[in-house]
Amino acid sequence: MHAEELKVKLRDILGNQIEFNKEFDKYTDTIKNIDDNLIEWCKIIKEGKLRANRAPNREDALVFIKKIGSSNRCIVIKIKNGIFTEVHLADHAYYDKLRKELGLKSDSKYY
């Protein structure tokens, strides 16, 4: 599935207000079984069947995280009033950086 097709499907599920990170298109091509791995997961999120993480650095946000394959991650951010706002798809380094920004991960460097 191409990135634009996936974006249309995700907007159908989560709403037209969804924004995607700039690396989204690049990582779309790396996902195998995209219907099972990502689309079905987003449907489950929308139905309220998954529990979200609260983002300490963004008090208005709930965060859902999905591991896709060995190194890719998807993060969906939902604002408390029920509106889904962002879908991030990228590698593990981007995922760690975003988690730090959201307050979900502390620095893992040792001194």
C-alpha positions as CSV (number, residue, x, y, z in Angstrom):
1,M,0.0,0.0,0.0
2,H,1.3,3.4,-0.9
3,A,1.6,6.2,1.7
4,E,-1.3,8.3,0.3
5,E,-3.6,5.3,0.3
6,L,-2.7,4.6,3.9
7,K,-3.2,8.2,4.9
8,V,-6.7,8.1,3.4
9,K,-7.6,5.0,5.3
10,L,-6.2,6.4,8.6
11,R,-8.2,9.6,8.1
12,D,-11.3,7.5,7.5
13,I,-10.7,5.9,10.8
14,L,-9.3,8.7,13.0
15,G,-10.7,11.8,11.3
16,N,-9.6,14.3,8.6
17,Q,-7.8,16.5,11.2
18,I,-5.0,13.9,11.5
19,E,-1.5,15.2,10.7
20,F,1.4,12.9,9.8
21,N,5.1,13.3,10.5
22,K,7.4,14.1,7.5
23,E,9.0,10.6,7.6
24,F,5.6,8.8,7.4
25,D,5.8,8.2,3.7
26,K,9.3,6.8,3.8
27,Y,8.3,4.2,6.5
28,T,5.0,3.2,5.0
29,D,6.8,1.1,2.4
30,T,8.6,-0.9,5.1
31,I,5.5,-2.2,6.8
32,K,4.5,-5.8,6.0
33,N,0.8,-6.7,6.4
34,I,-0.2,-3.1,6.8
35,D,-3.9,-4.0,7.2
36,D,-3.2,-6.3,10.1
37,N,-0.4,-4.3,11.7
38,L,-1.5,-0.7,11.5
39,I,-5.0,-0.3,10.2
40,E,-6.6,-2.8,12.5
41,W,-4.7,-1.3,15.5
42,C,-6.0,2.2,14.7
43,K,-9.6,0.8,14.5
44,I,-9.1,-0.7,17.9
45,I,-7.8,2.6,19.3
46,K,-10.8,4.5,17.8
47,E,-13.2,2.0,19.4
48,G,-11.7,2.7,22.8
49,K,-10.4,-0.8,23.3
50,L,-6.8,0.1,24.1
51,R,-5.5,2.0,27.1
52,A,-3.4,5.0,26.3
53,N,-0.3,6.4,28.1
54,R,-0.6,9.9,29.5
55,A,2.1,12.3,28.2
56,P,3.5,14.2,31.2
57,N,4.9,17.0,29.0
58,R,1.6,17.4,27.1
59,E,-1.1,17.2,29.7
60,D,-3.9,17.3,27.1
61,A,-2.6,14.3,25.2
62,L,-3.0,10.5,25.3
63,V,-0.5,8.5,23.5
64,F,-0.8,5.0,21.8
65,I,2.4,3.2,20.8
66,K,2.7,0.2,18.4
67,K,5.9,-1.7,17.6
68,I,5.8,-2.6,13.9
69,G,8.6,-5.0,12.8
70,S,11.9,-5.0,14.5
71,S,12.8,-1.3,14.3
72,N,9.7,0.7,13.3
73,R,7.2,2.3,15.6
74,C,3.9,4.0,15.2
75,I,2.7,6.6,17.7
76,V,-0.9,8.0,17.6
77,I,-1.6,11.0,19.8
78,K,-5.1,11.7,21.0
79,I,-6.2,14.9,22.7
80,K,-8.4,14.2,25.8
81,N,-11.6,15.5,24.3
82,G,-11.6,12.6,21.8
83,I,-9.9,14.1,18.8
84,F,-7.0,12.3,17.3
85,T,-4.4,14.8,16.1
86,E,-1.2,13.1,15.0
87,V,0.2,9.8,13.6
88,H,3.9,9.3,13.6
89,L,5.6,6.5,11.8
90,A,9.4,6.2,11.9
91,D,12.4,4.3,13.1
92,H,13.4,3.6,16.7
93,A,15.6,6.7,17.0
94,Y,12.7,9.0,16.1
95,Y,10.5,7.1,18.4
96,D,12.9,7.6,21.4
97,K,13.2,11.3,20.6
98,L,9.4,11.8,20.5
99,R,8.9,9.8,23.7
100,K,11.5,12.1,25.4
101,E,9.6,15.2,24.2
102,L,6.3,13.8,25.5
103,G,7.9,12.9,28.8
104,L,7.4,9.2,28.4
105,K,11.1,8.3,28.4
106,S,14.0,9.5,30.5
107,D,17.4,9.9,29.1
108,S,19.1,6.6,28.8
109,K,22.7,7.8,28.6
110,Y,25.1,6.6,31.4
111,Y,27.9,8.7,32.8
